[in-house]
Amino acid sequence: SASAMPGVRTSDEPPTPESARRFVDDLCHGRTRWYINVACAPFVLTFRSAATYLAPCIQVLGDRALSGLTRRACAPCLHLSCFSFTDS
């Protein structure tokens, strides 16, 4: 029945933020009607692949760039011993 299928509204009420989040979750996990899955597959696959592979790569590159910048910015203080840390 249509009421058992996720992503199908059976009433004329406007969608709520929760129903929209639920629809997007169902869409991302392939739990909507087949024609909705087919229409959205290129977008969902692109987003999920970028979130899985590209985002961590960019994060690592950003972390390395910031650590190099921090090392260069703090090097004069560390060299002149104006910043010292003593571990107890």
Phi and psi in radians as a Rosetta constraint file:
Dihedral C 1 N 2 CA 2 C 2 CIRCULARHARMONIC -1.197 0.35
Dihedral N 2 CA 2 C 2 N 3 CIRCULARHARMONIC -0.514 0.35
Dihedral C 2 N 3 CA 3 C 3 CIRCULARHARMONIC -1.258 0.35
Dihedral N 3 CA 3 C 3 N 4 CIRCULARHARMONIC -0.403 0.35
Dihedral C 3 N 4 CA 4 C 4 CIRCULARHARMONIC -1.468 0.35
Dihedral N 4 CA 4 C 4 N 5 CIRCULARHARMONIC -0.269 0.35
Dihedral C 4 N 5 CA 5 C 5 CIRCULARHARMONIC -1.494 0.35
Dihedral N 5 CA 5 C 5 N 6 CIRCULARHARMONIC 2.160 0.35
Dihedral C 5 N 6 CA 6 C 6 CIRCULARHARMONIC -1.093 0.35
Dihedral N 6 CA 6 C 6 N 7 CIRCULARHARMONIC 2.640 0.35
Dihedral C 6 N 7 CA 7 C 7 CIRCULARHARMONIC 1.441 0.35
Dihedral N 7 CA 7 C 7 N 8 CIRCULARHARMONIC 0.072 0.35
Dihedral C 7 N 8 CA 8 C 8 CIRCULARHARMONIC -2.060 0.35
Dihedral N 8 CA 8 C 8 N 9 CIRCULARHARMONIC 2.039 0.35
Dihedral C 8 N 9 CA 9 C 9 CIRCULARHARMONIC -1.503 0.35
Dihedral N 9 CA 9 C 9 N 10 CIRCULARHARMONIC 2.417 0.35
Dihedral C 9 N 10 CA 10 C 10 CIRCULARHARMONIC -1.885 0.35
Dihedral N 10 CA 10 C 10 N 11 CIRCULARHARMONIC -0.078 0.35
Dihedral C 10 N 11 CA 11 C 11 CIRCULARHARMONIC -2.063 0.35
Dihedral N 11 CA 11 C 11 N 12 CIRCULARHARMONIC 2.948 0.35
Dihedral C 11 N 12 CA 12 C 12 CIRCULARHARMONIC -1.611 0.35
Dihedral N 12 CA 12 C 12 N 13 CIRCULARHARMONIC 0.145 0.35
Dihedral C 12 N 13 CA 13 C 13 CIRCULARHARMONIC -1.225 0.35
Dihedral N 13 CA 13 C 13 N 14 CIRCULARHARMONIC 2.561 0.35
Dihedral C 13 N 14 CA 14 C 14 CIRCULARHARMONIC -1.171 0.35
Dihedral N 14 CA 14 C 14 N 15 CIRCULARHARMONIC 2.636 0.35
Dihedral C 14 N 15 CA 15 C 15 CIRCULARHARMONIC -1.173 0.35
Dihedral N 15 CA 15 C 15 N 16 CIRCULARHARMONIC 2.537 0.35
Dihedral C 15 N 16 CA 16 C 16 CIRCULARHARMONIC -1.745 0.35
Dihedral N 16 CA 16 C 16 N 17 CIRCULARHARMONIC 2.852 0.35
Dihedral C 16 N 17 CA 17 C 17 CIRCULARHARMONIC -0.993 0.35
Dihedral N 17 CA 17 C 17 N 18 CIRCULARHARMONIC -0.635 0.35
Dihedral C 17 N 18 CA 18 C 18 CIRCULARHARMONIC -1.171 0.35
Dihedral N 18 CA 18 C 18 N 19 CIRCULARHARMONIC -0.733 0.35
Dihedral C 18 N 19 CA 19 C 19 CIRCULARHARMONIC -1.171 0.35
Dihedral N 19 CA 19 C 19 N 20 CIRCULARHARMONIC -0.600 0.35
Dihedral C 19 N 20 CA 20 C 20 CIRCULARHARMONIC -1.152 0.35
Dihedral N 20 CA 20 C 20 N 21 CIRCULARHARMONIC -0.757 0.35
Dihedral C 20 N 21 CA 21 C 21 CIRCULARHARMONIC -1.092 0.35
Dihedral N 21 CA 21 C 21 N 22 CIRCULARHARMONIC -0.711 0.35
Dihedral C 21 N 22 CA 22 C 22 CIRCULARHARMONIC -1.128 0.35
Dihedral N 22 CA 22 C 22 N 23 CIRCULARHARMONIC -0.717 0.35
Dihedral C 22 N 23 CA 23 C 23 CIRCULARHARMONIC -1.102 0.35
Dihedral N 23 CA 23 C 23 N 24 CIRCULARHARMONIC -0.778 0.35
Dihedral C 23 N 24 CA 24 C 24 CIRCULARHARMONIC -1.113 0.35
Dihedral N 24 CA 24 C 24 N 25 CIRCULARHARMONIC -0.707 0.35
Dihedral C 24 N 25 CA 25 C 25 CIRCULARHARMONIC -1.090 0.35
Dihedral N 25 CA 25 C 25 N 26 CIRCULARHARMONIC -0.781 0.35
Dihedral C 25 N 26 CA 26 C 26 CIRCULARHARMONIC -1.089 0.35
Dihedral N 26 CA 26 C 26 N 27 CIRCULARHARMONIC -0.705 0.35
Dihedral C 26 N 27 CA 27 C 27 CIRCULARHARMONIC -1.115 0.35
Dihedral N 27 CA 27 C 27 N 28 CIRCULARHARMONIC -0.768 0.35
Dihedral C 27 N 28 CA 28 C 28 CIRCULARHARMONIC -1.176 0.35
Dihedral N 28 CA 28 C 28 N 29 CIRCULARHARMONIC -0.409 0.35
Dihedral C 28 N 29 CA 29 C 29 CIRCULARHARMONIC -1.854 0.35
Dihedral N 29 CA 29 C 29 N 30 CIRCULARHARMONIC 0.195 0.35
Dihedral C 29 N 30 CA 30 C 30 CIRCULARHARMONIC 1.229 0.35
Dihedral N 30 CA 30 C 30 N 31 CIRCULARHARMONIC 0.545 0.35
Dihedral C 30 N 31 CA 31 C 31 CIRCULARHARMONIC -1.858 0.35
Dihedral N 31 CA 31 C 31 N 32 CIRCULARHARMONIC 0.400 0.35
Dihedral C 31 N 32 CA 32 C 32 CIRCULARHARMONIC -1.851 0.35
Dihedral N 32 CA 32 C 32 N 33 CIRCULARHARMONIC -3.098 0.35
Dihedral C 32 N 33 CA 33 C 33 CIRCULARHARMONIC -1.048 0.35
Dihedral N 33 CA 33 C 33 N 34 CIRCULARHARMONIC 2.670 0.35
Dihedral C 33 N 34 CA 34 C 34 CIRCULARHARMONIC -1.051 0.35
Dihedral N 34 CA 34 C 34 N 35 CIRCULARHARMONIC -0.677 0.35
Dihedral C 34 N 35 CA 35 C 35 CIRCULARHARMONIC -1.243 0.35
Dihedral N 35 CA 35 C 35 N 36 CIRCULARHARMONIC -0.517 0.35
Dihedral C 35 N 36 CA 36 C 36 CIRCULARHARMONIC -1.225 0.35
Dihedral N 36 CA 36 C 36 N 37 CIRCULARHARMONIC -0.738 0.35
Dihedral C 36 N 37 CA 37 C 37 CIRCULARHARMONIC -1.054 0.35
Dihedral N 37 CA 37 C 37 N 38 CIRCULARHARMONIC -0.753 0.35
Dihedral C 37 N 38 CA 38 C 38 CIRCULARHARMONIC -1.139 0.35
Dihedral N 38 CA 38 C 38 N 39 CIRCULARHARMONIC -0.749 0.35
Dihedral C 38 N 39 CA 39 C 39 CIRCULARHARMONIC -1.177 0.35
Dihedral N 39 CA 39 C 39 N 40 CIRCULARHARMONIC -0.604 0.35
Dihedral C 39 N 40 CA 40 C 40 CIRCULARHARMONIC -1.701 0.35
Dihedral N 40 CA 40 C 40 N 41 CIRCULARHARMONIC -0.103 0.35
Dihedral C 40 N 41 CA 41 C 41 CIRCULARHARMONIC -0.959 0.35
Dihedral N 41 CA 41 C 41 N 42 CIRCULARHARMONIC -0.803 0.35
Dihedral C 41 N 42 CA 42 C 42 CIRCULARHARMONIC -1.065 0.35
Dihedral N 42 CA 42 C 42 N 43 CIRCULARHARMONIC -0.651 0.35
Dihedral C 42 N 43 CA 43 C 43 CIRCULARHARMONIC -1.284 0.35
Dihedral N 43 CA 43 C 43 N 44 CIRCULARHARMONIC -0.751 0.35
Dihedral C 43 N 44 CA 44 C 44 CIRCULARHARMONIC -1.137 0.35
Dihedral N 44 CA 44 C 44 N 45 CIRCULARHARMONIC -0.787 0.35
Dihedral C 44 N 45 CA 45 C 45 CIRCULARHARMONIC -1.108 0.35
Dihedral N 45 CA 45 C 45 N 46 CIRCULARHARMONIC -0.711 0.35
Dihedral C 45 N 46 CA 46 C 46 CIRCULARHARMONIC -1.120 0.35
Dihedral N 46 CA 46 C 46 N 47 CIRCULARHARMONIC -0.793 0.35
Dihedral C 46 N 47 CA 47 C 47 CIRCULARHARMONIC -1.106 0.35
Dihedral N 47 CA 47 C 47 N 48 CIRCULARHARMONIC -0.818 0.35
Dihedral C 47 N 48 CA 48 C 48 CIRCULARHARMONIC -1.158 0.35
Dihedral N 48 CA 48 C 48 N 49 CIRCULARHARMONIC -0.651 0.35
Dihedral C 48 N 49 CA 49 C 49 CIRCULARHARMONIC -1.212 0.35
Dihedral N 49 CA 49 C 49 N 50 CIRCULARHARMONIC -0.672 0.35
Dihedral C 49 N 50 CA 50 C 50 CIRCULARHARMONIC -1.149 0.35
Dihedral N 50 CA 50 C 50 N 51 CIRCULARHARMONIC -0.717 0.35
Dihedral C 50 N 51 CA 51 C 51 CIRCULARHARMONIC -1.167 0.35
Dihedral N 51 CA 51 C 51 N 52 CIRCULARHARMONIC -0.565 0.35
Dihedral C 51 N 52 CA 52 C 52 CIRCULARHARMONIC -1.439 0.35
Dihedral N 52 CA 52 C 52 N 53 CIRCULARHARMONIC -0.750 0.35
Dihedral C 52 N 53 CA 53 C 53 CIRCULARHARMONIC -1.887 0.35
Dihedral N 53 CA 53 C 53 N 54 CIRCULARHARMONIC -0.719 0.35
Dihedral C 53 N 54 CA 54 C 54 CIRCULARHARMONIC -1.409 0.35
Dihedral N 54 CA 54 C 54 N 55 CIRCULARHARMONIC -0.747 0.35
Dihedral C 54 N 55 CA 55 C 55 CIRCULARHARMONIC -1.065 0.35
Dihedral N 55 CA 55 C 55 N 56 CIRCULARHARMONIC -0.817 0.35
Dihedral C 55 N 56 CA 56 C 56 CIRCULARHARMONIC -1.101 0.35
Dihedral N 56 CA 56 C 56 N 57 CIRCULARHARMONIC -0.617 0.35
Dihedral C 56 N 57 CA 57 C 57 CIRCULARHARMONIC -1.117 0.35
Dihedral N 57 CA 57 C 57 N 58 CIRCULARHARMONIC -0.792 0.35
Dihedral C 57 N 58 CA 58 C 58 CIRCULARHARMONIC -1.117 0.35
Dihedral N 58 CA 58 C 58 N 59 CIRCULARHARMONIC -0.655 0.35
Dihedral C 58 N 59 CA 59 C 59 CIRCULARHARMONIC -1.115 0.35
Dihedral N 59 CA 59 C 59 N 60 CIRCULARHARMONIC -0.746 0.35
Dihedral C 59 N 60 CA 60 C 60 CIRCULARHARMONIC -1.124 0.35
Dihedral N 60 CA 60 C 60 N 61 CIRCULARHARMONIC -0.775 0.35
Dihedral C 60 N 61 CA 61 C 61 CIRCULARHARMONIC -1.082 0.35
Dihedral N 61 CA 61 C 61 N 62 CIRCULARHARMONIC -0.719 0.35
Dihedral C 61 N 62 CA 62 C 62 CIRCULARHARMONIC -1.138 0.35
Dihedral N 62 CA 62 C 62 N 63 CIRCULARHARMONIC -0.730 0.35
Dihedral C 62 N 63 CA 63 C 63 CIRCULARHARMONIC -1.087 0.35
Dihedral N 63 CA 63 C 63 N 64 CIRCULARHARMONIC -0.733 0.35
Dihedral C 63 N 64 CA 64 C 64 CIRCULARHARMONIC -1.152 0.35
Dihedral N 64 CA 64 C 64 N 65 CIRCULARHARMONIC -0.717 0.35
Dihedral C 64 N 65 CA 65 C 65 CIRCULARHARMONIC -1.137 0.35
Dihedral N 65 CA 65 C 65 N 66 CIRCULARHARMONIC -0.753 0.35
Dihedral C 65 N 66 CA 66 C 66 CIRCULARHARMONIC -1.199 0.35
Dihedral N 66 CA 66 C 66 N 67 CIRCULARHARMONIC -0.627 0.35
Dihedral C 66 N 67 CA 67 C 67 CIRCULARHARMONIC -1.191 0.35
Dihedral N 67 CA 67 C 67 N 68 CIRCULARHARMONIC -0.654 0.35
Dihedral C 67 N 68 CA 68 C 68 CIRCULARHARMONIC -1.139 0.35
Dihedral N 68 CA 68 C 68 N 69 CIRCULARHARMONIC -0.705 0.35
Dihedral C 68 N 69 CA 69 C 69 CIRCULARHARMONIC -1.136 0.35
Dihedral N 69 CA 69 C 69 N 70 CIRCULARHARMONIC -0.741 0.35
Dihedral C 69 N 70 CA 70 C 70 CIRCULARHARMONIC -1.134 0.35
Dihedral N 70 CA 70 C 70 N 71 CIRCULARHARMONIC -0.710 0.35
Dihedral C 70 N 71 CA 71 C 71 CIRCULARHARMONIC -1.105 0.35
Dihedral N 71 CA 71 C 71 N 72 CIRCULARHARMONIC -0.722 0.35
Dihedral C 71 N 72 CA 72 C 72 CIRCULARHARMONIC -1.233 0.35
Dihedral N 72 CA 72 C 72 N 73 CIRCULARHARMONIC -0.654 0.35
Dihedral C 72 N 73 CA 73 C 73 CIRCULARHARMONIC -1.252 0.35
Dihedral N 73 CA 73 C 73 N 74 CIRCULARHARMONIC -0.582 0.35
Dihedral C 73 N 74 CA 74 C 74 CIRCULARHARMONIC -1.621 0.35
Dihedral N 74 CA 74 C 74 N 75 CIRCULARHARMONIC -0.167 0.35
Dihedral C 74 N 75 CA 75 C 75 CIRCULARHARMONIC -0.999 0.35
Dihedral N 75 CA 75 C 75 N 76 CIRCULARHARMONIC -0.769 0.35
Dihedral C 75 N 76 CA 76 C 76 CIRCULARHARMONIC -1.066 0.35
Dihedral N 76 CA 76 C 76 N 77 CIRCULARHARMONIC -0.707 0.35
Dihedral C 76 N 77 CA 77 C 77 CIRCULARHARMONIC -1.164 0.35
Dihedral N 77 CA 77 C 77 N 78 CIRCULARHARMONIC -0.698 0.35
Dihedral C 77 N 78 CA 78 C 78 CIRCULARHARMONIC -1.198 0.35
Dihedral N 78 CA 78 C 78 N 79 CIRCULARHARMONIC -0.636 0.35
Dihedral C 78 N 79 CA 79 C 79 CIRCULARHARMONIC -1.231 0.35
Dihedral N 79 CA 79 C 79 N 80 CIRCULARHARMONIC -0.668 0.35
Dihedral C 79 N 80 CA 80 C 80 CIRCULARHARMONIC -1.485 0.35
Dihedral N 80 CA 80 C 80 N 81 CIRCULARHARMONIC -0.031 0.35
Dihedral C 80 N 81 CA 81 C 81 CIRCULARHARMONIC 1.069 0.35
Dihedral N 81 CA 81 C 81 N 82 CIRCULARHARMONIC 0.470 0.35
Dihedral C 81 N 82 CA 82 C 82 CIRCULARHARMONIC -1.420 0.35
Dihedral N 82 CA 82 C 82 N 83 CIRCULARHARMONIC -0.201 0.35
Dihedral C 82 N 83 CA 83 C 83 CIRCULARHARMONIC -2.172 0.35
Dihedral N 83 CA 83 C 83 N 84 CIRCULARHARMONIC 2.025 0.35
Dihedral C 83 N 84 CA 84 C 84 CIRCULARHARMONIC -2.289 0.35
Dihedral N 84 CA 84 C 84 N 85 CIRCULARHARMONIC 2.549 0.35
Dihedral C 84 N 85 CA 85 C 85 CIRCULARHARMONIC -2.201 0.35
Dihedral N 85 CA 85 C 85 N 86 CIRCULARHARMONIC 2.240 0.35
Dihedral C 85 N 86 CA 86 C 86 CIRCULARHARMONIC -2.073 0.35
Dihedral N 86 CA 86 C 86 N 87 CIRCULARHARMONIC 2.125 0.35
Dihedral C 86 N 87 CA 87 C 87 CIRCULARHARMONIC -1.477 0.35
Dihedral N 87 CA 87 C 87 N 88 CIRCULARHARMONIC 2.291 0.35
